[in-house]
């Protein structure tokens, strides 16, 4: 059983207004802009200009499973489909927030990979019979419990990386730079979590060890 989450990280430098970015217009007084960052909106953070990070975490062990860069404007449900492919035959459930509330995704996880997608369904989108079946399935006690667990499995793992490396704002500009930097951050956390686990210590309280 794994859970997935996307986090939006503000770009280094000033924001590039979306309308101006769409037209390729850079105001004369705008300096040090990250031209490759993109805009995205969430209910929690509103509009953010920056780079996204994608995280996978197992429900079984308190480890960061995967922490990688993604375009901030990219669809995290599609990224979930790609990143979870290697786990076919190894897991029975995958959980994600309402960004994965898509019947076709739900169906294909079951059909192609024999994995149950657990997500938060938008109750008002219940016009078709297949949607009503999906919503009813998500209301099963087992699935409600899995979705509840997601809240204290994957989201806090993103928070650990954000806290350790002060990711309220990206360290560098550009897609390539942030891609390798996010991968390095994820690897550093994984290494120290494994060491803490082997020493029967908390895999959450590792900030001092990571930063030395």
C-alpha positions, 0 to 999 in steps of 0.5 A: 500500500502506497500513497502519493502527493504533490508539493508546490515549491515557490521559484527562486526569484520574482514571480512572472505574472501568468498573462505576461509569461503566456505572451513571453513578455518580461517586464524591464524591472523583473530581474533574476526570474526563473523562466522555466517555473510554471503556475499551479493552484491548490486549495491550501496554497492558492496560486504558486509560481515554481516547481513541483515535487512528487512523493511516494510513501509506503504505509507499512514503513515510515520511509520516504519512498520517492521524492522527485521533481515535476513541472508545477503545472503538470497533472499529478494523477498522470505522474502517479500512473507513471511512478507507480508502474514498477509496483505492479504485483507488489501492492494492492492499494494506492492512495491520492487526494482528489486530484486523482478523482478520475473514473478512467484512472480508477478503472485502469489501475484495477484493469491493468495493474490489479490495484485499487485506487483510493481517492477523495471523490467529488460527491456532486459529480455523480451523474453517471452510474459508473461514477456512483459506483466509484463513489460508493466504493470509496465510502467502504470502511476499508477505503476510508481508513486507507485514505485517512492513513494517507494524511499522516503517511505521505503528506508529513514526508513531504513536510520533512523534506521541506523543513530540512531543506527550507523548501519554502522557496527553491534553491536554484532556477530551471528544470534541470537544476531542480530535478537533480537537486530534488533527487539529491534531497530525497536520497539524503533523507532516505539514507538517514531514515534507513540509518535511523531505522536500523538503530531503532531511532525515529525516522522522522527526527533526522534533520540534524543528521541530514544537515550534519 
